[in-house]
Amino acid sequence: MGLFLLLPVAVILFSAFRRTDRVRDPVTQQFVGRTSFTGENVTRTFTGIYRTSLLNSVELSALTAVVAGVVGVLLAHAVLTSRSGVLRQVVTAAAAVMANFGGIPLAFLFIATIGNAGTLTALLQDHLGVSVQDDLHLRLTTVGGICVVYLYFLIPLMVLVVTPALEGLKPQWAEAAGNLGASRRQYWRLVAGPVLLPTFLGSLLLLFCSAFSAYATANALVGQSFPLVPTQIANVLSGNVLSGQENLGAALALDMVVVVVPLTLLYLALQRRTTRWLA
């Protein structure tokens, strides 16, 4: 905890408010670095392209988290209620693989499939006269295109997270509700729904944080054409920054910490509440 979480956060916090200027030493007449502390770095992250990247990251993460959460719950429930044990094993194994498949290989997969010269793009255009970009309005460099790519690993992650909670629903609850005259819809609305709600909300937070921190996939897909906070941090660390703004990347990272830490604490609180019911 100290080495791999608290210390890096402390370094980010220290660097975010630090500014280094090159000044001429009056004795040696050589340029030396002078360190001072200021809030300019943090303030600058809420202006211009950096403010746009923060808004884009929040919007993209929230949208993909909600869509992946709803689809993942429905898929997990369909698999668990299926009579096929093979289907459940296949879906679980596929979800475990796809949830950890990301980065540059995932970006290349979609570029080679539905990119401007992708395989599926060419097949639809040549044989059906359908344009992926003009008719289906699917471009990998837009919010919708990035969402499609992110859902590839967020939906399987949701399936893995919510499946244990669905399995924890006791059959006796449904039987008791039925004996008392409740319909299937009433059971889900009044019994199963409230029990699963903390898990569902906690899973949404987990999906949000996962999408919010994703870097390699978005960078390979859109680069700087669709600014996101992780890509802006990489841009600063690569040296593409003005003099005196070397610690701007740390300030951007601090913005991410401020967003993620409260969500993580809320996720842990929801998980503890869920454990009481589904233990």
Residue pairs with C-beta under 8 A, 6 or more apart in sequence:
9 257
11 250
12 250
12 253
12 254
12 257
13 254
15 247
15 250
16 41
16 42
16 247
16 250
16 251
16 253
16 254
17 37
17 38
17 39
17 41
17 42
17 251
18 35
18 36
18 37
18 41
18 247
18 250
19 35
19 36
19 37
19 38
19 40
19 41
19 244
19 247
20 33
20 34
20 35
20 36
20 244
20 246
20 247
21 33
21 34
21 36
21 243
21 244
22 31
22 32
22 33
22 34
22 243
23 31
23 32
23 34
24 30
24 31
24 32
25 31
25 32
41 245
41 247
41 248
41 250
41 251
42 251
42 254
42 255
44 50
44 245
44 248
44 251
45 51
45 54
45 248
45 251
45 252
45 255
46 54
49 227
49 232
50 232
50 248
50 252
52 227
53 227
53 228
53 229
53 231
53 232
53 252
54 229
54 255
56 143
56 226
56 227
56 228
57 212
57 228
57 229
57 230
58 212
58 259
59 143
60 143
60 146
60 147
60 150
60 211
60 228
61 207
61 208
61 209
61 211
61 212
62 208
63 143
63 147
64 147
64 150
64 151
64 154
64 207
64 211
65 154
65 204
65 205
65 207
65 208
65 211
66 204
67 147
67 151
68 150
68 151
68 154
68 155
68 157
68 158
68 207
69 158
69 200
69 203
69 204
69 207
71 151
71 155
71 158
72 154
72 155
72 156
72 157
72 158
72 159
72 161
72 162
72 203
73 158
73 162
73 166
73 200
75 91
75 155
75 159
76 158
76 159
76 162
76 163
76 166
77 166
79 87
79 88
79 91
79 92
79 159
79 163
80 88
80 163
80 166
80 167
82 88
91 159
92 159
92 160
92 163
94 156
95 156
95 157
95 159
95 160
96 156
96 160
97 156
98 152
98 153
98 155
98 156
99 153
99 156
99 157
99 159
99 160
100 153
101 152
101 153
102 153
102 214
102 216
102 217
103 216
103 217
103 220
104 216
104 217
104 220
106 149
106 152
106 153
106 217
107 149
107 216
107 217
107 220
107 221
108 220
110 118
110 140
110 148
110 149
110 152
110 221
111 118
111 140
111 220
111 221
112 118
112 119
113 119
113 120
113 121
114 120
114 121
114 132
114 138
114 140
115 121
115 140
116 133
118 132
120 132
121 132
121 133
124 130
124 131
124 132
125 131
125 132
130 136
132 138
133 139
137 144
138 144
138 145
138 148
139 145
140 146
140 148
140 149
140 221
140 222
141 221
141 222
141 225
141 226
142 226
143 226
145 221
146 218
146 221
146 222
146 226
149 217
149 221
150 211
150 214
150 217
154 207
154 210
154 211
157 206
157 207
157 210
158 203
158 207
161 199
161 203
161 206
162 196
162 199
162 200
162 203
164 278
165 196
165 199
165 274
165 278
166 196
168 277
168 278
168 279
169 192
169 195
169 196
169 278
173 187
173 191
173 192
174 187
174 191
174 192
177 186
177 187
177 190
177 191
178 187
182 190
182 191
195 274
195 277
195 278
198 270
198 271
198 273
198 274
199 270
199 271
199 274
199 278
201 270
202 266
202 267
202 270
202 271
202 274
205 263
205 264
205 266
205 267
205 270
206 267
208 263
209 260
209 263
209 264
209 267
212 229
212 256
212 259
212 260
213 230
213 256
213 260
214 230
215 230
215 231
215 234
218 226
218 228
218 230
218 231
219 230
219 231
219 234
222 231
223 231
224 231
224 235
229 252
229 255
229 256
230 256
232 249
232 252
233 249
233 252
233 253
235 241
236 245
236 246
236 248
236 249
236 252
237 249
241 248
241 249
